[in-house]
Amino acid sequence: MKTPILFFKTGLFLAASVLSLNAAPILSEPFDKLPASEKWKADASVTVADGSLVLTASGMNTGYANSVFVMKAGDPRLDFTAKPLEIELRDVAVGGTAAPGDSVMVMIFSANSPGEGNSSSYLKLRLSDNGNLLLMCGAVGTKEATIHTLATKLTPPLKNLKLRFSATDFSIKGTDAAQEFSGAGKWTEAFNVAAWTGASPYLMFRSVRRPGEGQSEVKIGALTVTNVP
């Protein structure tokens, strides 16, 4: 009778191990409706249509236009220096009626303030309508720098995009309409990774239209953020 008991205990241990590897997401937004207002702040130009979050930026032709979707409060679980983090976006498209090259999706991951304006350190993912994907960094009072050109001439829409951040490095992998792509690198001196230790980071998404006519439209089908090994 002892063997079945030991087997049962072993089974419980293995089940617990599997559960620990598949921990619940920190953030999970399927965008079948506007996310909870107590968690996110959205401009009036942010809507949900056909299972996607839609950010439409339009305004005076002489200046930049923005449509913003941002966390209302920082979350200490997003401190990737404590545990590596994966941010996954699905079904991402950048378009609209603006001139080619004038529509951009920006994701800002900031250490201690929403957006880049007052943050002591931030990362900026920039996807333009011409298919260029950049990872940039900065801090209040400093000049923004490009860490890595992650991909060029991607074919929209992006079926999925996964960004992994840790205390020492970053990686990306994804699939556009034509192929898979990937990239990786180490943090450079331009990025103040120390500012993230013990921080409560924020996520922000923006649709940006450069000065000119028309509007920029960004669509995001889903957002998931999890801790990873």
N, C-alpha and C positions, 0 to 999 in steps of 0.2 A: 504493500500500500504506500510505501514511502516514495517510490519512483513517480507515481502520478502526481503526488503532492509537490515534489520538486519540479516536475514538468510544468505544473500549473503556475508555480511561482516564477519559473523562468519565462513562461509565456506572458505573465503580467509585466515582467521587467522589459521584455522585448517590445510589448505594446506601449509601455510608457516611453521607451526610447524613440519609437516611431512618432509618438505624439509630440515629443520635445523637438523633433526635427521639423515638424509641421505646425509650428506655433501659430497662433491666431495672428492675422495681420494687424499692424499698428493702425493703418488706415486702409479702408476698402470702400471705394466709391464706384458703383457700377454706372452711375449717371443715367439711370432710367427715370430719374426725377431730380429736381434741384436738391442738393445735399442739405442736411440740417442747418438751419440758420444760426443755431447756437455754436456751431463748429466753424462755419465758413461765412465770409462776407463776400457778396457778389454785387458787382455793378448792375444797374438796371439793364444794361446791354448783354448780360449773361443769361442764356436761356438753355433749355434742354429740348432737343428735337431728334427723333429717330434713334433714341438710345445713345446720344452723345451730348456732352457739354459743349455749348456753342458760345464762343466769345467773339462779338462783332465790334470792331473798332472803327468808328467813323467820326467826322467832325470837320472843323475848318481846314480847308486845303493848305493853309499856310503853315500849319504846325503838325506835330505828331499827334496821333489819336491812339487811345488805349482803352482796352476793356479788361477788367481785373477780377480775378477770383483768388482769394487769399484766406489762410487760416486766421481765425480771430485771436488765438492764443498759441504760444509756442508749446512744444511737447518734448519733455526730456527724453522720451524714448527714441527721438530722432537724432540723438547724439551718436554719430557713427564712430567716434573715437572710443566709445565704450564697447559697442558691438557693431560689427559690419552691417550695413543697411543696403537693401535693394529697393529702388523705386521703379515700378513698372507702369508704363503707359501703353494703352492699346488703341488701335484704330485712330491714329493721329493724322490730321490733314490740315494744311495751311493753304488758304486761297482767298477768294473774294474778288472784288471788282477793281481793286487798285492795280496800278501798273505792275508788270512783272518785276520782281525784286523788291517791291515796296511792302510786302506782307511778311510778318515774322511772328513766330510763337516763341515766347520766352518763359522758361521755368526758373524761378529764383529760389534757391535753397539757402536761407540765411541763418546765422548762428543765434542772434539774440534780438532781432527787430524785423518786423515784416517788410520785405523788400530790401533793396540795396542802399537806400538813402541814409540810414543811421546804423547799419550793422557793422560790427567790428570785423566781420569776415562773411563772405558769401560766395556761393557758386552760381553760375548762370549757364543754363543750357539754352542755346539759341538755334532754332530751326527756321530757316528762311524758305520762302516759296520756290526758290531755285534749287532746293535740295541740299544745301550746305548745313552741316550740323557741327556746332562749336561748343566746347566746354571752356568757360571763362571764369575768372575769379576777381575779387576786389574787396575793398573795405572802405568805410567812410573816410574821405580825405585823401584817398590814393587813386592812382590811375588804374583803370581796369586792364587786365592782362588776359591773353588767350593761353590757356593751359595746353589745349590739344584740339586740332582739327579732327573731329571724330569721324566724319564722313563727308563726301562731296557728291553732288549730283545724284542724290537719292531720288527714287521714283515714288511719288506719293500715291496713295496714303501709306503711312508706316503701320504695318499690321501689329507689331509690338516693338517696344523699346525698353530695355532693362539697363539701369544704371546701378552699379555697385560701388559704394564708398566705404573705405575703412580708414584707420588712423594713418596708414602709410601709402595707400594707393587707391586707384579707381579703375573701373573697367566698364565697358559698354558692349552690348550685343543687341541685335535687332533684325527685323525683316521688313523690307519695303515691298513694293508691288512686284519687284523683279528678282531680288536676291537677299541673301543674308549678309550682314556686315558686323564687324566687331573691332574693338580697339582697347588699349589699356596703357597705363603709365603710372609713374610715381609722382607724389606731390612735389612741387618745386618750392623754392624760397618765396616765390610770388604769392603763394597761398598760405594764409595764417591758420594752420590747422589747430594750433594751441588754443585759439579762441573758442573752439567747439567743445573742449573738455568741460563737462558739467553744464553745458548750455541747454536751453529749451528752444530748439530751432523751429523755424517757420517754413512753410511752402507757399509759394505764390505762382500763379499762372497769368500770363498776359498775352493778349493779342495786340500787336502794334502795327499801325500803318504809318509809314513815313510821310512827310509832307507831300501832298499831291491829292489828286482826285480819287474818288472811290472809297471802298472800305476793305479792311482786312478781316477775314473770317477764319478762326481756329476751331477745330473740332477735336475733342478727346473722348474716346469711347469708354475708357475706364481707367481708374487709378488704384494701384495697390502698393503699399509700403510694408515691408517685412524685415525682420532681422534674419540674417543668413550666416552660415558658417564662415 
